[in-house]
């Protein structure tokens, strides 16, 4: 087991490297979605990557522990599948910002979270673990990115397995496994695809407020499906995961503050045409298990993203596509396994069954809201059955004298 890293006041060069490795540990999810949204949906690479980087720095400085910054997953998947415009994405980000602001300002985020049974929190975490595993399989099967020299699927699976094994070995030995995987992946990418065309300078988007049609399309196509996922995974499950890993150091990471953070970040993204973002329990596991122990880990990762976005601009997606899908798949697979272990922290067999049901239904349907609904139904059915057994079977007997 990896020993806890020193605090930032006693940071050494070796521990700083491990902190940085933990900070980039969530890139297995960030890079594919961000590159796809830039390439297919017309977002500015500079605003996407520099915006995520600035959000990372802000959350690091505020929460004082590693807090992940991830794309809104259901949101991004729908936008890619439907080929929605950057304007619709900006409208969706502004709508999400408004919803999160209401949850934070009214205190509703905390009120709802306090009434969220731990079995459903674990169920959401199990669902995220299974979805990450599925994403890892899909990435590995892809072989290589579209438009680049092909890589056989079996090679992609082999790369994923080797990357995951390297991450487990690095965790056990206290080595920066994620940096090794990213470095080796870049070498493979260069050998297969060659050096991409690189131009320096930022890509500046055209700014403008989305119109009413964009807001209407964003509400129906993006936001309504994202809200339950964001509340369940990005607020409730994230707060729980931060407490599990960081204990009392996570006291600032409350549901209300997470909602406020998501609201501010998406207001920024919507106004500038950047990447709609959230937090995420899987990202907490990625950062922690790969070495992050202090706020410096995500601050350093954020600083790198800002540098890349401002320096390479529109050529950045091509540079990042030097990382083969198999390498990123291995990172996702590692996080999925570790996050599944967090989700299994339930004592009762019945509770584990409900959590597993939430995960399996979510995996089958691809919709966390449906999985969550099944978990609520099973929990209510169990409570009704328990209440029924507690009731007397008949009228009380009367003693005869």
Backbone torsions as a table, in degrees:
resi	resn	phi	psi	omega
1	UNK	NA	138.4	-179.5
2	UNK	-70.8	134.5	178.0
3	UNK	-74.3	149.0	177.3
4	UNK	-57.9	142.9	179.5
5	UNK	-81.1	158.5	178.5
6	UNK	-64.9	160.5	173.4
7	UNK	-70.1	165.5	-177.3
8	UNK	-61.3	-22.5	179.7
9	UNK	-70.6	-22.3	-178.1
10	UNK	-120.2	30.6	-176.1
11	UNK	-69.4	130.6	176.6
12	UNK	-107.9	165.1	177.7
13	UNK	-54.6	-40.0	-179.1
14	UNK	-67.1	-44.8	-179.6
15	UNK	-70.4	-29.8	176.8
16	UNK	-63.8	-38.1	177.8
17	UNK	-64.3	-42.2	179.0
18	UNK	-67.2	-37.3	176.2
19	UNK	-60.6	-44.7	180.0
20	UNK	-64.1	-40.2	177.2
21	UNK	-60.1	-40.6	176.3
22	UNK	-67.6	-34.1	180.0
23	UNK	-64.7	-35.0	179.4
24	UNK	-93.3	7.9	-175.6
25	UNK	-66.3	-17.3	-178.9
26	UNK	-97.8	9.6	-176.7
27	UNK	-70.8	-17.0	177.5
28	UNK	-60.1	-27.6	176.8
29	UNK	-95.6	-40.0	-175.3
30	UNK	-64.3	-49.3	-170.7
31	UNK	-63.4	-49.7	-178.2
32	UNK	-60.0	-43.7	-178.0
33	UNK	-70.1	-41.9	-179.4
34	UNK	-64.7	-44.6	179.5
35	UNK	-63.2	-41.1	179.6
36	UNK	-63.5	-41.9	-178.4
37	UNK	-69.3	-33.1	175.6
38	UNK	-70.3	-45.9	-174.3
39	UNK	-73.0	-43.8	-171.9
40	UNK	-96.7	-29.0	-173.6
41	UNK	-110.4	-0.3	171.6
42	UNK	82.0	18.0	176.1
43	UNK	-72.9	153.2	177.4
44	UNK	-76.2	126.0	180.0
45	UNK	-61.9	-38.7	179.6
46	UNK	-62.3	-48.2	-178.1
47	UNK	-67.3	-38.1	-179.5
48	UNK	-62.5	-55.9	-172.5
49	UNK	-78.0	-41.4	176.7
50	UNK	-66.7	-35.1	178.6
51	UNK	-65.4	-44.5	176.4
52	UNK	-63.0	-40.4	179.3
53	UNK	-61.4	-45.0	178.7
54	UNK	-64.8	-36.5	177.2
55	UNK	-65.5	-40.8	175.5
56	UNK	-58.2	-46.4	-179.3
57	UNK	-63.2	-43.0	-179.2
58	UNK	-63.9	-44.2	-179.9
59	UNK	-67.4	-35.5	177.8
60	UNK	-62.5	-44.9	-178.1
61	UNK	-69.4	-33.2	-177.6
62	UNK	-82.3	-53.1	-174.9
63	UNK	-78.9	-23.0	176.5
64	UNK	68.6	11.5	170.9
65	UNK	-141.2	166.6	179.1
66	UNK	-65.4	121.5	175.5
67	UNK	-125.8	125.5	-174.2
68	UNK	-72.3	152.7	171.8
69	UNK	-124.7	116.0	-173.9
70	UNK	-129.3	157.5	171.0
71	UNK	-63.5	148.3	170.2
72	UNK	-65.8	109.4	-164.4
73	UNK	-69.6	-51.8	178.5
74	UNK	-63.5	-38.1	177.4
75	UNK	-58.6	-52.5	-177.6
76	UNK	-65.6	-41.6	-179.2
77	UNK	-61.8	-43.0	179.4
78	UNK	-66.5	-40.9	-179.3
79	UNK	-62.8	-40.6	179.6
80	UNK	-69.0	-45.7	-177.3
81	UNK	-64.3	-37.1	-176.7
82	UNK	-93.2	-2.0	-179.4
83	UNK	53.7	49.4	-178.5
84	UNK	-76.8	153.7	-176.2
85	UNK	-79.1	164.9	176.6
86	UNK	-61.1	-32.4	179.3
87	UNK	-65.0	-41.3	178.7
88	UNK	-67.0	-39.7	176.9
89	UNK	-62.3	-40.6	177.9
90	UNK	-64.0	-41.1	177.9
91	UNK	-63.0	-42.1	178.7
92	UNK	-62.3	-41.5	178.4
93	UNK	-62.1	-41.3	179.7
94	UNK	-67.0	-37.2	176.9
95	UNK	-65.9	-43.5	176.9
96	UNK	-61.8	-37.6	177.3
97	UNK	-60.1	-42.6	179.2
98	UNK	-64.8	-42.6	179.5
99	UNK	-63.1	-46.1	-179.6
100	UNK	-65.6	-35.4	177.6
101	UNK	-62.5	-41.4	177.8
102	UNK	-62.4	-44.8	178.8
103	UNK	-61.0	-37.9	-177.6
104	UNK	-77.5	-47.5	-174.6
105	UNK	-67.0	-40.4	-178.5
106	UNK	-79.5	-13.1	-175.0
107	UNK	79.8	6.0	-177.4
108	UNK	-64.5	-31.1	179.5
109	UNK	-60.2	-47.0	179.3
110	UNK	-68.1	-39.4	-178.5
111	UNK	-62.8	-44.9	179.6
112	UNK	-68.7	-40.2	-178.1
113	UNK	-63.5	-36.8	179.7
114	UNK	-65.1	-23.0	-178.9
115	UNK	-101.6	12.8	-179.0
116	UNK	-91.2	110.5	-178.8
117	UNK	-60.9	142.9	-178.1
118	UNK	-61.4	-30.0	179.5
119	UNK	-64.7	-34.0	177.5
120	UNK	-75.0	-33.3	174.1
121	UNK	-60.4	-47.7	178.8
122	UNK	-65.1	-34.2	177.2
123	UNK	-63.2	-42.2	177.1
124	UNK	-63.4	-41.4	178.6
125	UNK	-65.2	-37.0	175.8
126	UNK	-64.5	-39.9	178.4
127	UNK	-62.4	-44.0	179.2
128	UNK	-62.5	-41.1	178.7
129	UNK	-60.1	-44.4	179.7
130	UNK	-67.8	-39.2	178.4
131	UNK	-66.0	-36.8	176.1
132	UNK	-64.8	-41.0	177.8
133	UNK	-62.8	-41.7	177.7
134	UNK	-63.6	-43.0	178.7
135	UNK	-62.4	-36.5	177.8
136	UNK	-62.9	-43.8	179.1
137	UNK	-62.9	-44.4	-179.7
138	UNK	-62.9	-41.4	179.2
139	UNK	-64.9	-45.7	-179.1
140	UNK	-62.4	-40.7	-179.8
141	UNK	-64.5	-27.9	-177.5
142	UNK	-63.4	-29.1	178.1
143	UNK	79.6	-71.4	177.8
144	UNK	-145.9	167.5	-177.9
145	UNK	-71.4	154.4	178.9
146	UNK	-60.0	136.1	178.5
147	UNK	89.4	-6.6	178.4
148	UNK	-107.3	160.8	178.2
149	UNK	-52.6	135.9	-174.2
150	UNK	-69.2	151.4	171.3
151	UNK	-123.0	130.6	-178.1
152	UNK	-59.7	141.8	-179.8
153	UNK	-55.2	-38.0	-178.7
154	UNK	-65.0	-30.9	175.7
155	UNK	-68.2	-40.0	177.6
156	UNK	-60.8	-42.7	178.3
157	UNK	-66.0	-39.5	178.6
158	UNK	-64.4	-40.8	177.5
159	UNK	-62.5	-42.2	-179.9
160	UNK	-62.5	-44.1	-179.8
161	UNK	-64.1	-42.7	179.6
162	UNK	-66.0	-40.0	179.9
163	UNK	-64.8	-44.8	178.6
164	UNK	-62.3	-42.4	178.8
165	UNK	-62.6	-39.9	179.0
166	UNK	-63.9	-36.9	179.6
167	UNK	-68.9	-40.7	176.8
168	UNK	-64.3	-42.6	179.0
169	UNK	-64.8	-41.9	178.8
170	UNK	-63.0	-38.8	178.1
171	UNK	-63.5	-44.0	-179.2
172	UNK	-66.0	-36.4	-176.2
173	UNK	-92.2	-3.6	-178.2
174	UNK	73.6	29.0	-178.7
175	UNK	-105.8	155.2	-178.8
176	UNK	-76.0	76.4	-174.4
177	UNK	-61.4	-37.3	-177.2
178	UNK	-65.8	-36.1	177.0
179	UNK	-66.6	-37.5	177.7
180	UNK	-64.7	-42.1	-179.7
181	UNK	-65.8	-44.3	-179.9
182	UNK	-64.7	-42.8	179.3
183	UNK	-63.7	-46.5	179.0
184	UNK	-64.8	-38.3	178.4
185	UNK	-62.7	-39.9	178.7
186	UNK	-65.0	-36.6	177.8
187	UNK	-64.2	-44.4	177.4
188	UNK	-62.3	-43.5	179.5
189	UNK	-61.1	-42.0	177.7
190	UNK	-64.0	-39.2	-178.6
191	UNK	-69.2	-30.8	-178.3
192	UNK	-88.1	-46.1	-170.3
193	UNK	-103.4	-15.2	-177.0
194	UNK	80.4	-179.3	-177.6
195	UNK	-80.2	125.2	-180.0
196	UNK	-75.1	161.9	176.1
197	UNK	-72.0	128.2	-175.0
198	UNK	-121.4	130.0	172.3
199	UNK	-124.1	142.0	-178.9
200	UNK	-92.7	153.8	177.4
201	UNK	114.1	153.5	-178.2
202	UNK	-79.8	152.7	172.5
203	UNK	-102.4	119.1	-174.5
204	UNK	-100.6	124.5	-178.8
205	UNK	-82.0	161.0	170.7
206	UNK	-83.0	124.5	-175.7
207	UNK	-92.0	149.1	177.9
208	UNK	175.8	146.6	-179.4
209	UNK	-75.7	131.0	178.1
210	UNK	-59.2	150.4	179.4
211	UNK	-87.1	178.3	-176.4
212	UNK	-61.2	-37.3	179.9
213	UNK	-64.8	-37.7	178.9
214	UNK	-65.6	-41.4	178.4
215	UNK	-64.6	-40.5	-179.8
216	UNK	-64.2	-44.0	179.9
217	UNK	-67.1	-40.0	179.8
218	UNK	-64.2	-39.0	-178.9
219	UNK	-61.8	-47.2	-175.2
220	UNK	-80.4	-36.9	-174.3
221	UNK	-88.2	-24.8	-171.6
222	UNK	-123.4	-51.7	-164.4
223	UNK	-75.8	-44.9	-175.2
224	UNK	-59.8	-37.0	179.0
225	UNK	-75.8	-23.7	-174.5
226	UNK	-85.1	-29.7	-172.1
227	UNK	-56.9	-52.3	-179.6
228	UNK	-63.1	-35.0	177.7
229	UNK	-65.5	-43.4	-179.3
230	UNK	-64.5	-45.0	-178.9
231	UNK	-66.0	-45.1	-176.0
232	UNK	-69.2	-48.6	-174.5
233	UNK	-91.6	-43.2	-172.6
234	UNK	-81.9	-18.7	-178.7
235	UNK	-112.6	-65.9	-173.9
236	UNK	-68.7	-53.6	-176.8
237	UNK	-68.7	-31.9	177.6
238	UNK	-67.5	-44.8	177.9
239	UNK	-60.0	-40.6	178.7
240	UNK	-65.2	-44.9	-179.1
241	UNK	-64.2	-39.3	178.0
242	UNK	-61.8	-40.7	178.2
243	UNK	-67.1	-39.2	-179.8
244	UNK	-61.9	-41.4	-174.5
245	UNK	-88.1	-36.6	-171.6
246	UNK	-113.1	-3.1	175.2
247	UNK	59.0	-133.0	-175.8
248	UNK	-67.1	-20.7	177.4
249	UNK	-65.5	-16.6	-179.8
250	UNK	-92.6	16.0	-174.9
251	UNK	-62.9	-25.9	177.8
252	UNK	-77.8	-17.7	-175.7
253	UNK	-86.1	81.4	179.3
254	UNK	-104.2	158.2	177.4
255	UNK	-54.5	-41.3	-178.8
256	UNK	-63.7	-43.0	-179.4
257	UNK	-71.5	-34.0	175.4
258	UNK	-64.5	-42.4	177.6
259	UNK	-61.3	-43.0	178.2
260	UNK	-62.6	-41.6	179.3
261	UNK	-61.8	-45.6	179.1
262	UNK	-63.8	-40.4	179.5
263	UNK	-62.3	-46.4	179.8
264	UNK	-64.6	-43.5	-178.4
265	UNK	-63.0	-39.9	-179.2
266	UNK	-77.4	-27.1	171.3
267	UNK	-63.8	-41.5	176.4
268	UNK	-63.8	-47.1	-178.4
269	UNK	-64.7	-42.9	-179.4
270	UNK	-65.9	-37.5	-179.6
271	UNK	-69.7	-30.4	-176.9
272	UNK	-105.7	-3.4	-177.8
273	UNK	77.6	35.4	-179.0
274	UNK	-96.2	-161.1	-175.8
275	UNK	-87.1	121.0	173.8
276	UNK	-64.2	129.4	-170.6
277	UNK	-130.1	168.1	175.6
278	UNK	-150.2	-172.6	168.1
279	UNK	-103.7	-168.9	-179.4
280	UNK	-179.0	137.1	-178.0
281	UNK	-63.7	-35.8	177.5
282	UNK	-63.0	-35.5	177.6
283	UNK	-67.1	-34.6	176.0
284	UNK	-60.3	-47.0	178.0
285	UNK	-61.0	-43.0	-179.6
286	UNK	-59.0	-48.7	-178.7
287	UNK	-63.8	-49.3	-174.2
288	UNK	-65.9	-48.4	-174.8
289	UNK	-68.5	-21.7	-179.4
290	UNK	-100.4	11.0	168.5
291	UNK	123.5	-9.6	-176.6
292	UNK	-74.1	126.5	177.0
293	UNK	-129.9	-18.4	-178.5
294	UNK	-129.6	168.5	179.4
295	UNK	-63.9	-20.6	-179.6
296	UNK	-63.5	-27.7	-177.8
297	UNK	-61.3	-52.3	-178.9
298	UNK	-75.9	-26.9	175.5
299	UNK	-65.3	-41.3	177.8
300	UNK	-65.7	-42.6	178.1
301	UNK	-62.8	-40.8	177.7
302	UNK	-63.6	-41.0	177.6
303	UNK	-61.1	-39.4	177.5
304	UNK	-64.1	-41.8	179.5
305	UNK	-64.2	-39.9	177.0
306	UNK	-62.1	-44.9	179.2
307	UNK	-60.6	-47.3	-178.8
308	UNK	-62.9	-43.2	-178.2
309	UNK	-65.5	-40.6	-178.3
310	UNK	-78.8	-28.3	-174.6
311	UNK	-86.5	-42.2	-171.5
312	UNK	-106.4	-18.5	172.9
313	UNK	52.4	-126.3	-172.4
314	UNK	-68.8	-16.7	178.3
315	UNK	-85.2	-5.1	-176.3
316	UNK	-62.2	-41.6	178.0
317	UNK	-56.0	-40.8	178.6
318	UNK	-65.5	-36.4	177.9
319	UNK	-65.8	-45.7	-177.8
320	UNK	-68.7	-24.3	177.6
321	UNK	-73.9	-2.0	168.9
322	UNK	-67.3	-21.9	174.4
323	UNK	-77.1	111.0	-178.5
324	UNK	-62.8	148.7	177.8
325	UNK	-54.2	-32.9	-179.2
326	UNK	-61.7	-37.6	179.0
327	UNK	-66.2	-44.7	177.9
328	UNK	-66.1	-34.7	177.9
329	UNK	-62.0	-39.5	178.0
330	UNK	-63.3	-38.0	176.7
331	UNK	-64.4	-42.5	178.9
332	UNK	-65.1	-40.9	-179.5
333	UNK	-63.5	-42.5	178.2
334	UNK	-60.3	-47.0	179.8
335	UNK	-64.7	-38.5	179.7
336	UNK	-60.1	-44.0	-179.7
337	UNK	-66.0	-45.8	-179.5
338	UNK	-65.2	-38.8	-179.2
339	UNK	-70.8	-33.9	175.1
340	UNK	-61.9	-35.7	177.3
341	UNK	-66.2	-36.0	174.8
342	UNK	-65.8	-42.4	-179.0
343	UNK	-64.2	-25.9	-177.4
344	UNK	-80.8	2.9	-178.2
345	UNK	-78.4	64.7	174.2
346	UNK	-131.3	143.2	-174.8
347	UNK	-89.0	-42.5	-174.6
348	UNK	-79.5	143.8	177.9
349	UNK	-63.6	-40.4	-179.7
350	UNK	-63.5	-41.8	178.2
351	UNK	-62.8	-42.8	178.2
352	UNK	-63.1	-35.3	178.0
353	UNK	-64.5	-42.1	179.2
354	UNK	-66.2	-44.6	178.9
355	UNK	-61.2	-41.5	178.6
356	UNK	-64.5	-38.3	179.4
357	UNK	-63.0	-41.7	177.4
358	UNK	-59.4	-45.4	-179.5
359	UNK	-64.5	-45.4	-176.4
360	UNK	-67.8	-43.4	179.1
361	UNK	-63.9	-39.9	177.4
362	UNK	-62.6	-42.1	179.5
363	UNK	-63.0	-41.9	-177.9
364	UNK	-69.2	-44.4	-175.7
365	UNK	-87.8	-21.0	-174.7
366	UNK	72.6	15.0	-175.5
367	UNK	-131.8	113.1	-179.0
368	UNK	-66.2	-31.0	179.3
369	UNK	-62.0	-38.9	178.6
370	UNK	-68.4	-44.4	177.4
371	UNK	-60.2	-41.8	177.7
372	UNK	-62.8	-41.8	178.7
373	UNK	-61.1	-39.7	176.9
374	UNK	-64.0	-41.0	178.1
375	UNK	-62.4	-42.3	177.7
376	UNK	-62.2	-43.7	-179.6
377	UNK	-62.7	-43.3	179.4
378	UNK	-65.6	-38.2	179.4
379	UNK	-66.2	-42.8	178.0
380	UNK	-65.5	-40.8	179.3
381	UNK	-62.6	-39.5	179.0
382	UNK	-66.3	-40.6	179.9
383	UNK	-67.0	-39.0	177.4
384	UNK	-65.0	-41.2	178.9
385	UNK	-64.8	-40.1	178.1
386	UNK	-64.8	-41.8	178.9
387	UNK	-65.2	-37.3	179.3
388	UNK	-65.2	-38.4	179.3
389	UNK	-70.9	-25.2	-178.2
390	UNK	-78.4	-19.8	-178.9
391	UNK	-74.7	145.9	177.0
392	UNK	-64.8	144.0	-177.1
393	UNK	-76.5	-16.6	-178.7
394	UNK	-162.9	-178.8	179.5
395	UNK	-66.4	147.2	179.5
396	UNK	-61.9	142.1	-180.0
397	UNK	-73.4	151.1	179.4
398	UNK	-111.2	121.5	-178.9
399	UNK	-67.4	137.0	179.7
400	UNK	-97.1	135.5	179.8
401	UNK	-100.8	NA	NA
